[in-house]
């Protein structure tokens, strides 16, 4: 009779989760390894063989790429969510989907017990665990990097490597890449290790999803992106006639265009939810193109006051995604408002890509609110310019009142 308790471990094949897999087995757990394929470059067959060799009773390799694009990335871009004005949330947006499938597998095996290898200093522990608790209040989370028993045994990377060698675990360690990466279909992040010195300029060989802008082709790539209700539905390469229309292929193609043209690199210091600052280098090629195109189509098709309100919501929504609150009532509320704001965000945006830059050259929309005659400096139509006199005077009332008080206080020596 098997009295081992089942636990599903989010497994990557790297040093940490390989050690955790063996460590859990030593504590009499029946460990099922779960690998989420969210678009990272990985030899999944090798990862599966490694997990089984260490002792996993079963390995799941789950291709979540299409769901990630349609149900997470596209909705996020409908909101123009950008954390702290720069980060396009590439790591954060994949976590709720990974956690959701993690729990589903656990439930299929009759357990509520899950485990992950995120550390107690980072954002991912929060993102994973908030999702777990939101989706399954009965969940039991085993997070070794927050357990005294594990921390007493493993003080750092050398202890992990020694343990792996002792148990015959093949872990590729290299000083040539002394930093941490997270890779998916939206982006790749580079952080920690040598990058923890914020003044240190990362070498060119760190980048994998983009060529350097200096080495990008010395020619313009012109494309057209079509939107329906704020969602990209078609990309056309005007230069060679390539057309892609299905969500996953569309996004993969935008990544290819962005990579070739050196688009989507940022190097920032951000504020983690746990209260510490961290330096991150991100490559988001296709996402950067999509972000610029989506904002532009809104410019012609979205009402001004709706846009102002939406922008206020976007800041909060990006914070919720970053901090791990995808499965929350406030997120449901905000996304319903975002969806409404996108009802008529239809049309095409024309762009040119060149040496790291995304340049909008034009747009058209059946929902256009742009009136050429009304805004023209050359045509009088539709706007009595004499009305502007009263408009200005009404808006000047509070300015005159404020300055009158300021002058009075100055004259009184205050």
C-alpha positions in Angstrom: 0.0 0.0 0.0 1.4 3.4 -1.0 1.1 5.8 1.9 3.1 8.5 0.2 1.5 11.9 -0.1 1.2 13.2 -3.6 2.6 16.7 -4.4 2.8 18.3 -7.9 6.0 20.3 -8.3 6.4 23.1 -10.8 9.6 21.8 -12.4 12.0 23.6 -14.8 14.9 21.2 -14.9 17.2 23.7 -13.4 19.3 23.4 -10.3 16.8 24.6 -7.7 13.8 22.5 -8.8 15.9 19.4 -9.5 17.2 19.6 -5.9 13.7 20.3 -4.6 12.4 17.3 -6.5 14.9 14.9 -4.9 14.5 16.6 -1.5 10.8 16.0 -1.5 11.2 12.4 -2.5 13.6 11.9 0.4 10.8 13.1 2.7 8.5 10.4 1.4 6.5 12.4 -1.1 5.2 11.0 -4.3 6.3 13.8 -6.6 4.6 14.6 -9.9 6.6 17.0 -12.0 4.8 19.7 -14.0 6.5 21.7 -16.7 4.7 24.6 -18.3 5.6 25.3 -21.9 4.9 29.1 -22.2 7.2 29.6 -25.1 10.6 29.3 -23.5 13.5 27.8 -25.5 13.9 24.4 -23.8 14.6 20.8 -24.6 11.4 19.4 -23.0 12.3 15.8 -23.8 15.5 16.2 -21.8 13.7 17.9 -19.0 11.2 15.0 -18.8 14.0 12.4 -18.8 15.8 14.3 -16.1 12.8 14.5 -13.8 12.1 10.8 -14.2 15.7 9.9 -13.5 15.6 11.9 -10.3 12.5 10.0 -9.2 9.4 11.8 -10.3 6.5 9.4 -10.6 5.0 11.2 -13.6 5.9 14.2 -15.7 3.5 16.6 -17.4 4.7 18.8 -20.2 1.9 21.3 -20.8 1.8 23.5 -23.9 0.1 26.7 -22.7 1.3 29.1 -25.4 -1.9 29.7 -27.2 -3.9 30.2 -24.0 -1.3 32.6 -22.7 -1.6 34.7 -25.8 -5.3 34.8 -26.1 -6.5 34.8 -22.5 -3.7 36.7 -20.8 -1.3 38.7 -23.1 -4.0 40.1 -25.4 -6.3 41.2 -22.5 -3.3 42.8 -20.8 -2.4 44.8 -23.9 -6.0 45.9 -24.3 -5.4 47.7 -21.1 -2.0 49.1 -22.1 -0.7 47.7 -18.8 2.9 48.8 -18.2 4.4 48.5 -14.7 6.2 51.7 -13.5 6.0 53.2 -17.0 8.4 50.7 -18.6 8.0 47.0 -17.9 5.6 45.1 -20.1 5.0 42.5 -17.4 6.4 39.5 -19.4 7.1 37.3 -16.4 4.2 38.4 -14.3 1.5 37.7 -16.9 2.5 34.1 -17.3 2.3 33.2 -13.6 -1.5 33.0 -13.1 -1.9 30.6 -16.1 1.0 28.4 -14.9 -0.6 28.3 -11.4 -4.0 27.5 -12.7 -2.9 24.5 -14.7 -0.7 23.5 -11.7 -3.7 23.2 -9.5 -5.8 21.4 -12.2 -3.1 18.6 -12.4 -3.1 18.3 -8.6 -6.8 17.9 -8.5 -6.7 15.3 -11.3 -4.5 13.3 -8.9 -6.7 13.8 -5.9 -4.5 16.2 -4.1 -4.4 19.8 -3.1 -0.7 19.8 -2.4 1.6 21.8 -4.7 5.2 22.9 -4.6 7.4 25.5 -6.3 11.0 26.7 -6.3 10.5 30.4 -6.0 12.6 32.2 -3.4 11.3 34.2 -0.4 12.8 37.4 -1.8 11.2 37.6 -5.2 7.8 38.3 -6.8 7.1 34.9 -8.1 6.4 33.3 -4.7 3.6 35.9 -4.2 2.2 35.5 -7.8 2.0 31.7 -7.6 0.7 31.5 -4.1 -1.9 34.2 -4.4 -3.2 32.4 -7.5 -3.2 29.0 -5.7 -5.2 30.4 -2.7 -7.6 32.3 -4.9 -8.4 29.2 -7.0 -8.3 26.5 -4.3 -8.8 27.7 -0.7 -7.8 24.1 0.5 -4.5 24.2 -1.3 -1.3 23.2 0.6 1.8 24.9 -0.6 5.2 23.5 0.0 7.7 26.3 -0.7 11.1 25.0 0.4 12.9 28.3 0.1 10.7 29.5 3.0 11.1 26.4 5.2 13.7 26.3 8.0 14.4 22.6 7.3 15.4 23.4 3.7 17.2 26.6 4.5 19.3 24.9 7.3 20.5 22.4 4.7 21.0 24.8 1.8 22.8 28.0 2.6 23.4 28.9 -1.1 24.2 27.7 -4.5 27.3 25.7 -3.5 25.2 23.5 -1.2 22.7 22.9 -4.0 25.5 21.8 -6.4 27.0 19.5 -3.8 23.7 17.9 -3.1 23.1 17.4 -6.8 26.5 15.8 -7.3 25.9 13.5 -4.3 22.6 12.3 -5.8 23.8 12.0 -9.3 21.7 14.9 -10.6 23.0 16.4 -13.8 22.9 20.1 -13.3 24.5 22.4 -15.9 26.3 25.1 -14.0 28.4 27.7 -15.7 30.1 30.9 -14.7 29.7 32.2 -18.3 26.1 33.0 -17.4 26.2 34.2 -13.8 22.6 35.6 -13.7 19.0 34.4 -13.7 16.6 34.3 -16.7 12.9 33.8 -17.2 11.8 33.1 -20.8 8.4 32.9 -22.4 6.6 33.8 -25.6 6.2 37.5 -24.5 9.7 38.2 -23.2 12.9 37.1 -21.6 14.2 38.6 -18.3 17.8 38.8 -17.2 18.5 39.6 -13.5 20.5 38.7 -10.4 24.1 37.6 -10.3 26.5 40.1 -12.0 23.5 42.2 -12.9 22.9 43.1 -9.3 25.3 46.0 -9.7 23.0 48.6 -11.3 25.9 50.5 -12.9 27.2 47.4 -14.7 26.6 47.5 -18.4 25.4 44.1 -19.6 27.5 42.5 -22.3 25.9 42.1 -25.7 25.9 38.3 -25.4 23.3 38.4 -22.7 20.6 39.2 -25.2 18.9 36.3 -27.0 15.5 37.6 -28.3 16.8 40.8 -30.0 19.8 41.8 -32.1 21.4 45.0 -31.0 19.9 48.1 -32.7 23.4 48.9 -34.1 23.4 45.5 -35.9 19.8 45.6 -37.1 19.3 45.9 -40.9 19.9 49.3 -42.3 16.5 49.3 -44.0 12.9 49.9 -42.9 10.4 47.1 -42.4 6.8 48.3 -43.0 3.9 46.5 -41.5 0.2 46.9 -40.9 -1.6 45.6 -37.8 -5.4 45.2 -37.8 -7.5 45.4 -34.6 -11.0 44.3 -33.7 -12.3 45.4 -30.3 -8.8 46.2 -29.3 -7.4 42.8 -30.1 -4.9 42.3 -33.0 -6.4 40.0 -35.7 -4.0 40.4 -38.6 -0.4 41.4 -39.3 0.7 42.2 -42.8 4.3 42.7 -43.9 4.0 45.4 -46.5 7.6 44.6 -47.7 7.2 41.0 -48.6 3.4 40.3 -48.5 3.5 38.0 -45.5 0.1 37.8 -43.7 -0.6 36.1 -40.4 -4.0 36.0 -38.7 -4.3 33.4 -35.9 -3.4 34.7 -32.4 -0.4 32.5 -31.6 1.2 32.7 -35.1 0.5 36.5 -35.2 2.4 37.0 -31.9 5.2 34.7 -32.9 5.6 36.7 -36.2 5.7 40.0 -34.3 8.5 38.6 -32.2 10.4 37.7 -35.3 10.0 41.2 -36.7 11.0 42.7 -33.4 14.0 40.5 -32.9 15.3 41.2 -36.4 15.0 45.0 -36.0 16.4 45.2 -32.5 13.2 46.2 -30.8 12.1 45.8 -27.2 15.2 46.1 -24.9 14.9 47.9 -21.6 17.3 48.0 -18.6 15.5 49.2 -15.4 15.5 49.2 -11.6 12.0 48.3 -10.5 10.2 48.0 -7.1 9.3 44.5 -6.2 6.1 43.8 -4.3 8.0 42.5 -1.3 9.6 45.9 -0.8 13.0 45.7 -2.4 14.4 47.2 -5.6 15.8 45.0 -8.3 17.6 45.6 -11.5 16.1 43.8 -14.6 17.0 43.6 -18.2 14.1 42.7 -20.4 13.6 41.9 -24.1 10.0 42.1 -25.3 10.2 42.4 -29.1 6.7 41.6 -30.3 5.0 43.0 -27.3 6.7 46.4 -27.8 5.4 46.6 -31.4 1.9 45.6 -30.3 1.9 48.1 -27.4 2.7 51.1 -29.7 0.2 50.0 -32.4 -2.7 49.5 -29.9 -2.2 52.8 -28.2 -2.2 54.5 -31.6 -5.5 52.9 -32.8 -7.1 54.1 -29.6 -6.0 57.6 -30.4 -8.4 57.8 -33.4 -11.2 55.5 -32.1 -11.5 56.1 -28.4 -13.4 59.0 -26.7 -11.2 61.4 -24.9 -12.8 61.1 -21.4 -13.0 57.3 -21.7 -9.2 57.3 -22.5 -8.4 59.4 -19.5 -10.4 57.1 -17.2 -8.9 54.0 -18.9 -5.4 55.3 -18.3 -6.1 55.7 -14.6 -7.3 52.1 -14.5 -4.3 50.9 -16.5 -1.9 52.0 -13.9 -3.7 50.1 -11.2 -4.2 47.1 -13.4 -0.5 46.8 -14.2 0.2 46.9 -10.5 -2.3 44.1 -9.8 -0.7 41.9 -12.5 2.8 42.6 -11.2 1.9 41.9 -7.7 0.0 38.7 -8.5 -3.7 39.6 -8.1 -4.9 38.3 -11.5 -7.6 36.2 -9.8 -9.1 38.9 -7.7 -12.4 40.7 -7.5 -10.7 44.0 -8.3 -9.1 42.5 -11.4 -12.5 41.3 -12.6 -14.0 44.7 -12.1 -11.2 46.5 -13.9 -11.1 44.1 -16.8 -14.9 44.5 -17.4 -14.3 48.2 -17.7 -11.3 47.7 -20.0 -13.4 45.3 -22.2 -16.1 47.9 -22.5 -13.6 50.6 -23.5 -12.5 48.4 -26.4 -15.9 47.9 -28.0 -15.2 49.9 -31.1 -11.4 50.0 -31.1 -11.2 48.7 -34.7 -9.0 49.5 -37.6 -5.5 49.3 -39.0 -2.2 50.9 -37.8 0.7 51.4 -40.2 4.2 51.2 -38.7 7.8 51.1 -39.7 10.4 49.2 -37.8 14.0 50.4 -37.8 17.0 49.8 -35.7 15.3 49.5 -32.3 12.5 51.9 -33.1 8.7 51.5 -33.6 7.3 54.3 -35.7 3.6 54.8 -36.4 3.1 56.3 -39.9 -0.7 56.2 -40.2 -3.9 54.7 -39.1 -7.5 54.2 -40.2 -10.6 53.1 -38.4 -14.3 52.6 -39.2 -14.9 53.9 -35.7 -12.8 57.0 -36.3 -13.7 60.1 -34.2 -11.4 62.2 -36.2 -13.1 64.9 -38.2 -10.8 66.3 -40.8 -12.9 69.5 -41.5 -13.4 70.1 -37.8 -9.7 70.0 -36.9 -8.3 71.5 -40.1 -6.4 74.8 -40.0 -7.3 75.3 -43.6 -11.0 74.6 -43.6 -13.5 76.5 -41.5 -16.2 73.8 -41.5 -18.1 72.8 -38.3 -16.3 75.0 -35.8 -17.1 78.7 -35.1 -13.7 80.0 -34.1 -15.3 83.0 -32.3 -16.7 80.5 -29.7 -13.2 79.9 -28.6 -13.1 83.4 -27.0 -15.7 82.5 -24.4 -14.3 79.1 -23.9 -10.9 80.6 -23.0 -12.4 83.2 -20.6 -14.4 80.6 -18.7 -11.3 78.4 -18.2 -9.3 81.5 -17.2 -11.6 82.4 -14.2 -9.9 80.1 -11.7 -6.4 81.1 -13.0 -7.2 84.8 -12.4 -8.6 84.1 -9.0 -5.6 82.1 -8.0 -3.2 84.8 -9.1 -5.2 87.5 -7.4 -4.8 85.7 -4.1 -1.1 85.1 -4.7 -0.5 88.8 -5.4 -2.5 89.8 -2.3 -0.5 87.5 -0.1 2.8 88.8 -1.6 1.8 92.4 -1.0 1.0 91.5 2.7 4.5 90.1 3.0 3.3 86.5 3.5 
